[in-house]
Amino acid sequence: MTKTTIHFTHCLKECSLEGPSEQKVSSIIYDSREALDGAVFVCIKGTHHDGHLYIEQALTYGAKAIVGTNSALLHSYARLHSDVSFITVNDSKEALALLSTAFYNHPAQSLSTVGVTGTNGKTTVTSFIYSMLNCLSYRTGSIGTAGIWTDQERTNFKQTVPTTPESPDIHYVLDHFQKVGIQGVVLESTSIALEQKRLAGINFNVAVHTNLTPEHLEFHETMQDYRKAKLKLFKQAEYAVVNIDDPGMAREIVETFNGPLLTYGTEKEADFGADDIRVSVHGSTFTLHACGEIHSVSVPVHGKYNVSNILAAMAACYQLGFSLKHILSVVTKVKSPEGRFQIVNNDAPFQIVLDYAHTPDALSHVLQAVRQVPYNKLIVMITGIGLRDPGKRPQMAKEVEGIADEVIVSVDQPGFADRQEVINDVLQGFTNPNSNHIHSLLHREQAIHYAFDLASDGDLVLLTGIGFGGYQIIGDEKVPYSEHEVIKQYFSSNESLIQSV
């Protein structure tokens, strides 16, 4: 077992130490069950659990350092374990991040780092930047909702949370990237991760902003706190890229950011701007205005909002030092992440499009894009999310009303919520929820199959919501779920539908 010597007062400036000032450390952990000889156990006090209650277990398993905020408790243990370091800090989560980066010898310093934050578009912009940089022969990895990727493939690294992992896991991955010759990394940076200091200790080369609309208010409680959490990314970045069209926080970033900043947008004048946007089933074309130059650009993505995401990625690459000429040479090769306006290729007589849109703003954008693709009848599935702010559920109905010919309402990530109550919340957003073209089913699988039942030749079925990621949260369990398997099952049991094509 490889161990790293950590001087606690060197990496934790504001702390109180009892016991040895340094230890040979084998791991940085926040779950006492993972303690081994030489572990540093950081006590995190959460909503349901307090890590301070598990100090005894961590010590029994061999922990050589305990970090926490309860000074009296740590002092009582220090009197009994003179060979163990007990460190009292003001913020355990920040300490966890700083100890993690020290344990792995600050791997982020050897990589070009790009952080992407915003309510919608984070995963797509992250994917576009990742794709462009690798096409530019700049070996880049990514960490986010789409998984953890090297420049070649998706890895099987543990991802403790869906988007931005906990800090020990982040630095473990960054250390691996560095060792295998990766040059850069793009990290989706959520507001919750920023608030919980998971990214503390990383000085980003570029911070990218997509937009700000109501989301995660079950955690942040107010839009002001949500905005403040997002803004933290720009306080630890050298360069910035800002969506000038976003009324949520663009102005505040522009006014407060101290380093070089580039704007992008499709509505207002920007450093990277686009107009004359045209969308077809094959992708989008637009006129680019950037760096005093004008270029006609074709990209394999759909919708005005995705053109904006392309501009964000181009500006981020430019901030990293790549010329506009080189960026334009690879922009046609960008790849979208799974579940983002993803066209399902099968032999069905109707078109199927998957999109992760699970907020009103995201749903509005994808509906605008899909309406520019030819179809006979538009069938849209929307969902209410049990684990998220209930106030958004009726807004999903408002966005789709008057656009789709048939609407199916279902539930995503119910958690402990009552599925029918979630659906009822969504239905409240319709002018006439009892209309014959509005249908509701309690389970996503049933809703998808019903949407296909409604479809005929030349129709388009748009399936939105949290349908990818590999699981649905039911109760407190992550139950395996595959959108593609659900689709495959339908056509396997309806072979005559395919044979009639």
Helices and strands as residue ranges (DSSP letters): E 4-7, H 8-11, E 15-18, E 22-25, E 27-29, G 32-34, E 39-42, G 51-54, H 55-60, E 65-68, H 71-78, E 85-89, H 92-103, G 107-110, E 112-117, H 122-135, E 140-144, E 147-149, H 167-179, E 184-188, H 191-195, E 204-209, H 217-220, H 223-231, G 232-236, E 237-243, H 250-256, E 261-265, E 272-280, E 283-290, E 293-299, H 304-319, H 324-330, G 331-333, E 342-344, E 351-355, H 360-370, E 378-385, G 390-392, H 393-400, E 406-412, H 419-427, E 438-440, H 444-454, E 460-464, E 471-474, E 477-480, H 483-492, H 495-499
